[in-house]
C-alpha cells in the first residue's frame, strides 16, 4: 500500500517544523504560530558535476584570501588584520552605541585606500546618512549611498555600482518577496542573510551587516545567523561614557577574543591604541579602598582600577552594590575575605566599582577586589605604585594567572614599581619588585591590612 503524503506544520516565527499542530512552538516558545504548510515532498539528490576540481591543499592559492586593511587600526585589530575578500561580518550593538558612525568612518577609509564602497541603509533616508557623514567628516567621491529595504533591489544596486565593499545597515530591515513573514522576522532574516552571503562568496565581495540586539544583549534573529557569517562583532559602550569597546565573538580569520577601543566624539569616532590610561585615576597620594590590576583582553594587557567603599548600616540586610564587576564573583570574594581573612563585613554596606566604564570579569582581578575592600574596611591605603594580580580560591589560596610577564610589562611602562603576585609567577620585567603571597592571609600581612589603623595612629 502506498503511503499518503502527510501535511507539514511550520512555525511562522522561527520556521521550525513539527509533525502535527501544536499550540506553542517548541523551538521559540511562541503561542499560536504553528501553521499548516502543505505536504512534505521527498527529493532525491543525484550526483552532479563539481563546480571546481579538488586539489591538494598545498596547491590552493591563498593570495585571494589575504586580508585588506580597512584603514581603522582598532577595527583591523579585532578583524585579525582587515577584511578578507568574500568575508561576511555581523556587527551588533545597542541602539545609539555608534555602529553607523564606526561604519561610516570605515567606509571613508576604505574608499581612500581600495576604491568604491556601497553603503545601503534600510533604517534611515539617504539624506539623514549624508548629514551624519558631513558632521563626522566622512565624505569621499568613491562612497556610494543607497536607501533600500528589499533584497532584489539591493543586489541590483551592487550590480550597478560594482563596489569593492558593501555595508548593509541593517539586516533586520531587509526583506524579500520570495518568503513570507515581516521584515526582521526569523524567516526573512535567514533568507536575506543567506542571499547576501551567497553573493559575497560568489563575487569575493566583503560585506558588513549591522545587526540588532535583544534586551539581554544577544544578537537578534535566528541563531543560525551567527553560524552563517564569518565574523561576529559586538559593539559595547555606556551611554554616560565616550568609551566604546569592539569585541570579537566569532572570527574565522583570526583570534575570537580581541578587543578594540574607540572614543565616540561629537565629530566622529576615534580609535584608542593605548586605553590603559582611561581606566586609572591619577592621584598625588594613595587613597584607601582602591587597587590597580591588569587584565588581558585578547592579546592586549590593560590596567584597571577597582574601587571599594565599606560603610556601616542599620539595615537588617546589608547592601552589596556592584558596577563593572561580576556580582557572583564579588559575593564569593567577600565571603572568602570575611571567613579566611577575618575581615568583619557584618552590618556593613559594601560598594565595588571600576573606573572609566571598564568591565572586569577575569579571575585575575579577584585579589585586587578583595584587597580594595580590605583597604576600605581597615581604612589603610595601598601603595600608589602597587599592582595586584591573582585569583582567589574559596579556601583562601591565591592561584597563578596566565601572562604575568606581559601584564607587568604594561604596568612597568605606566610607572608601577611593585607587584603583589602569586607564587611561581615566572620572570618579571626589569624595575618591578615582586611581593609574593601564597594565600589571602599572607597578602593582608604583606600589605599591613590585618589590623585597623585607629585615628590616634595606633592599631586597635
C-alpha positions in Angstrom: 0.0 0.0 0.0 1.4 3.4 -1.0 1.9 5.9 1.8 -0.1 9.1 1.7 1.6 12.4 1.8 1.5 14.0 5.3 1.0 17.7 5.9 3.8 19.9 7.3 3.3 22.2 10.2 5.7 25.1 10.4 6.2 27.9 12.9 5.7 31.4 11.3 8.2 32.9 13.7 11.2 30.7 13.6 10.5 28.2 10.8 10.7 25.2 13.0 8.8 22.2 11.5 6.8 19.7 13.6 4.8 16.6 12.6 1.5 17.8 14.0 -0.2 21.0 15.0 0.8 22.4 18.4 -0.4 25.4 20.3 3.1 26.5 21.2 6.3 26.2 19.2 8.8 24.0 21.0 11.7 25.9 19.5 10.9 29.7 20.0 8.1 29.2 22.6 5.7 31.4 20.5 2.0 30.8 21.0 -0.3 30.3 18.1 2.4 30.4 15.5 2.2 26.8 14.1 0.5 26.8 10.7 -0.1 24.1 8.1 2.3 24.5 5.1 1.2 21.9 2.5 2.6 18.4 2.3 6.2 17.1 2.6 7.9 16.5 -0.7 10.5 13.8 -1.0 13.5 14.9 -3.1 16.1 12.5 -4.4 19.6 14.0 -4.8 21.8 12.6 -7.6 25.5 13.2 -8.2 26.3 16.2 -10.4 29.3 17.8 -12.0 31.5 19.6 -9.4 31.9 23.3 -9.8 35.7 23.1 -9.3 38.2 20.3 -9.3 39.6 19.2 -5.9 43.3 20.0 -5.5 45.9 19.2 -2.8 45.7 21.8 0.0 49.2 22.9 -0.7 48.3 24.0 -4.2 45.4 26.2 -3.2 46.0 29.9 -3.9 45.9 31.9 -0.7 46.6 35.3 -2.2 42.9 35.9 -2.9 42.2 35.4 0.8 44.7 37.9 2.1 43.1 40.4 4.5 42.8 44.1 3.3 43.2 46.8 5.9 40.1 48.9 6.4 42.2 51.9 7.4 40.8 51.9 11.0 43.5 50.4 13.2 41.4 49.2 16.1 38.8 47.7 13.7 41.6 45.8 11.9 42.9 44.5 15.2 39.6 42.8 16.0 39.1 41.5 12.5 42.5 39.9 12.5 44.3 42.3 10.1 41.4 43.5 8.0 38.6 42.4 5.7 39.1 39.2 3.7 37.6 39.2 0.2 34.2 37.4 0.4 34.0 37.6 4.2 30.7 38.5 5.8 30.9 40.4 9.1 28.0 40.8 11.5 28.3 43.9 13.7 25.8 44.0 16.6 25.2 46.6 19.3 22.6 48.5 21.2 20.8 51.5 19.6 22.9 54.6 19.7 26.1 53.0 20.6 27.8 54.2 17.4 27.6 51.3 14.9 26.7 53.6 12.0 29.3 56.1 12.9 32.0 53.5 13.0 30.9 52.0 9.6 30.9 55.5 8.0 34.4 56.0 9.2 35.3 52.6 7.9 33.7 53.3 4.5 35.6 56.5 4.2 38.9 54.9 4.9 38.2 52.0 2.6 37.2 54.4 -0.2 40.5 56.2 0.2 42.6 53.0 0.1 40.7 50.4 -2.0 38.1 52.2 -4.1 34.4 52.2 -4.3 32.3 51.4 -1.2 28.5 51.0 -1.2 26.6 51.9 2.0 23.0 50.6 1.9 20.7 51.9 4.6 17.3 50.5 5.4 16.6 52.4 8.6 17.2 56.0 7.5 16.9 58.0 4.4 19.9 58.8 2.3 19.7 62.4 3.3 19.9 61.5 7.0 23.0 59.4 6.5 24.5 62.2 4.3 24.1 64.7 7.2 25.9 62.4 9.7 28.7 61.8 7.2 29.1 65.5 6.8 29.1 66.1 10.5 31.8 63.5 11.1 33.9 64.5 8.1 33.4 61.2 6.2 32.7 62.3 2.7 34.5 60.8 -0.3 33.7 60.6 -4.1 34.0 56.9 -4.0 31.5 56.4 -1.2 28.1 55.5 -2.7 24.9 55.6 -0.7 21.5 53.9 -1.3 18.3 53.6 0.7 16.8 50.1 0.0 14.9 47.6 2.1 14.3 44.8 -0.5 16.9 42.2 -1.3 16.5 42.2 -5.0 16.8 46.0 -5.2 19.9 45.8 -3.0 21.5 43.2 -5.3 20.6 45.5 -8.3 22.5 48.3 -6.6 25.5 46.1 -6.2 25.4 45.2 -10.0 25.1 48.8 -10.9 27.7 50.3 -8.6 30.2 47.4 -8.6 31.7 48.2 -5.2 34.8 46.7 -3.5 33.0 46.6 -0.1 29.3 46.5 0.9 27.8 47.8 4.1 24.1 46.9 4.9 22.5 48.8 7.8 20.7 46.8 9.0 20.0 43.1 8.1 16.8 43.2 10.2 15.3 45.9 7.9 15.8 44.0 4.7 13.1 41.7 3.3 12.5 39.6 0.2 9.2 38.6 -1.5 10.4 35.0 -2.0 9.4 34.0 1.5 6.6 35.0 3.8 7.0 37.0 7.0 7.5 40.5 8.2 10.9 42.3 7.9 13.0 41.3 10.9 11.3 38.0 11.3 13.3 34.8 11.7 12.4 33.5 8.2 13.1 36.9 6.5 16.4 37.5 8.3 17.6 34.0 7.5 16.7 34.2 3.8 18.2 37.7 3.4 21.4 36.8 5.1 21.7 33.6 3.0 21.3 35.6 -0.2 23.9 38.2 0.8 26.4 35.5 1.9 26.0 33.7 -1.4 26.6 36.9 -3.3 29.6 37.7 -1.2 31.2 34.3 -1.7 30.5 34.3 -5.5 32.0 37.8 -6.1 34.7 37.9 -3.5 33.0 41.0 -2.0 33.5 41.8 1.7 30.1 42.5 3.3 29.5 44.1 6.7 26.0 43.6 8.2 24.6 45.6 11.0 22.5 43.6 13.5 20.1 44.5 16.2 20.3 43.1 19.7 17.7 41.9 22.1 17.1 43.3 25.6 19.6 40.9 27.1 22.3 42.0 24.7 22.4 39.0 22.4 22.2 39.2 18.6 18.5 39.4 17.5 17.2 37.0 14.9 17.8 33.3 14.4 20.8 31.7 16.0 21.7 30.3 12.5 22.6 33.9 11.5 25.7 33.8 13.7 26.6 30.4 12.2 26.3 31.6 8.6 28.5 34.7 8.8 32.3 34.5 9.1 32.8 37.2 11.8 30.5 38.3 14.7 31.5 41.5 16.5 29.8 43.1 19.5 29.9 46.9 19.9 29.6 47.9 23.5 29.5 51.1 25.5 27.9 53.0 28.3 25.6 55.9 27.4 27.3 58.1 30.0 30.8 57.4 28.8 32.5 58.1 25.5 34.5 54.9 25.6 33.4 52.1 23.2 34.6 48.5 23.1 34.5 46.3 20.0 34.6 42.7 21.0 35.2 39.7 18.7 32.8 36.9 19.4 33.4 34.7 16.4 36.2 35.0 13.8 37.2 32.5 11.2 40.2 34.6 10.1 41.8 35.5 13.4 41.5 35.5 17.2 38.0 35.5 18.5 38.7 37.3 21.8 40.3 40.5 20.6 39.1 43.9 21.7 39.3 47.3 20.0 38.9 50.5 21.9 37.2 53.7 20.5 36.3 57.1 21.8 33.0 58.5 20.5 33.2 62.2 19.9 30.9 64.9 18.5 32.9 64.9 15.3 33.1 61.1 14.9 34.8 58.1 16.3 38.5 57.7 17.0 40.5 54.6 17.8 42.3 54.5 21.2 45.5 52.4 20.7 46.6 52.9 24.4 43.5 52.7 26.5 45.1 51.9 29.9 45.2 55.5 31.0 41.4 55.7 30.6 40.8 53.2 33.4 43.0 54.7 36.0 42.7 57.7 38.4 46.0 59.5 38.8 46.4 60.9 42.3 49.2 62.6 44.2 48.8 60.3 47.2 47.3 56.9 47.8 43.6 56.6 48.7 42.1 53.9 50.8 39.7 51.5 49.1 41.5 51.5 45.7 43.6 48.8 44.0 45.1 48.5 40.5 45.2 45.3 38.5 46.0 44.2 34.9 43.6 42.2 32.7 44.2 40.8 29.2 41.6 41.4 26.5 42.6 39.2 23.6 46.4 39.9 23.2 46.2 43.4 24.8 47.0 43.9 28.5 45.1 46.8 30.1 45.3 48.3 33.5 42.1 48.7 35.5 41.3 50.3 38.9 39.0 48.7 41.4 37.3 51.0 44.0 35.5 49.9 47.1 33.6 51.6 49.9 32.6 50.0 53.2 30.1 51.8 55.4 28.1 50.8 58.5 24.4 50.3 58.1 21.3 49.8 60.3 19.5 47.7 57.7 18.9 44.0 58.6 20.3 43.0 55.2 23.5 45.0 54.2 23.7 46.2 50.7 26.1 44.7 48.1 26.3 47.0 45.1 28.4 46.2 42.1 29.3 48.2 39.0 31.5 46.9 36.2 32.2 43.6 38.0 30.7 40.1 38.2 28.2 40.2 41.1 28.5 36.4 41.7 32.3 36.5 41.9 32.1 39.6 44.2 29.8 37.7 46.6 32.2 34.8 46.7 35.2 37.1 47.2 33.5 38.9 50.1 32.7 35.6 51.7 36.3 34.4 51.5 37.5 37.8 52.8 35.3 37.5 55.9 35.9 33.8 56.5 39.6 33.4 55.7 40.8 36.9 56.1 38.9 37.7 59.3 37.6 41.0 57.9 34.3 41.8 59.6 31.7 42.9 57.0 28.7 42.1 59.1 26.2 45.0 59.2 28.2 46.9 56.7 27.3 48.0 53.2 29.9 47.1 50.5 30.1 49.0 47.2 32.5 47.9 44.5 33.1 49.5 41.1 35.6 50.0 38.3 36.9 53.3 36.8 36.1 54.5 33.3 33.3 52.1 32.5 35.7 49.1 32.3 34.1 45.7 32.9 36.3 43.3 34.9 35.2 39.6 34.7 38.6 37.9 34.6 39.5 35.8 37.6 42.9 37.6 37.7 41.1 40.6 39.3 39.9 38.7 42.3 42.8 39.6 44.5 42.5 43.3 43.6 38.8 43.3 44.5 39.5 41.6 47.9 42.3 44.0 48.8 40.3 47.0 47.8 37.5 46.0 50.1 40.0 45.2 52.9 41.7 48.6 52.4 38.4 50.4 52.7 37.3 48.4 55.8 40.7 48.8 57.5 41.0 52.4 56.4 44.5 51.8 55.2 45.6 52.9 51.7 47.6 50.6 49.5 50.8 51.9 47.9 50.2 54.1 44.8 52.8 52.2 42.8 51.4 48.8 43.5 49.7 46.5 41.0 47.9 43.3 42.1 47.4 40.0 40.2 45.9 36.7 41.4 42.8 34.6 41.5 41.4 33.9 45.0 40.0 30.4 45.7 37.3 29.5 48.2 40.0 28.1 50.5 41.8 31.5 50.6 44.6 30.4 48.4 46.0 32.7 45.6 46.3 31.0 42.3 48.6 31.8 39.4 47.2 33.6 36.4 48.4 33.5 32.8 50.7 36.0 31.1 52.1 37.6 34.3 55.2 38.9 32.5 53.2 40.6 29.8 50.8 42.1 32.3 53.6 43.5 34.5 55.5 44.9 31.4 52.5 47.1 30.7 52.3 48.1 34.4 56.0 49.0 34.4 55.5 51.1 31.3 53.0 53.2 33.2 55.2 53.6 36.3 54.2 50.9 38.7 57.2 49.6 40.6 55.8 46.9 42.9 53.6 43.9 42.2 51.7 41.5 44.5 51.7 38.2 42.6 51.1 34.5 43.4 54.0 32.1 43.8 55.5 30.6 40.6 54.9 33.8 38.8 57.8 33.4 36.4 60.3 36.1 35.3 59.3 39.7 35.9 60.3 42.8 33.9 63.1 45.0 35.0 62.2 47.6 37.5 59.3 45.7 39.1 59.7 44.3 42.6 57.7 41.2 43.4 55.7 40.8 46.7 54.7 37.1 46.8 51.7 35.9 48.7 50.6 32.2 49.0 47.2 32.9 50.4 44.9 35.7 51.4 46.2 36.0 55.0 49.8 36.4 53.8 48.6 39.0 51.2 47.0 41.0 54.0 50.1 40.6 56.1 52.4 41.8 53.4 50.4 45.0 52.8 49.7 45.6 56.5 45.9 45.2 56.3 45.5 42.7 59.1 44.7 45.3 61.7 42.7 48.5 61.5 44.5 51.8 61.8 42.9 54.0 64.5 42.5 57.8 64.4 45.2 58.1 67.1 47.8 56.4 64.9 47.7 53.2 66.9 46.4 49.7 65.9 43.3 48.5 67.7 
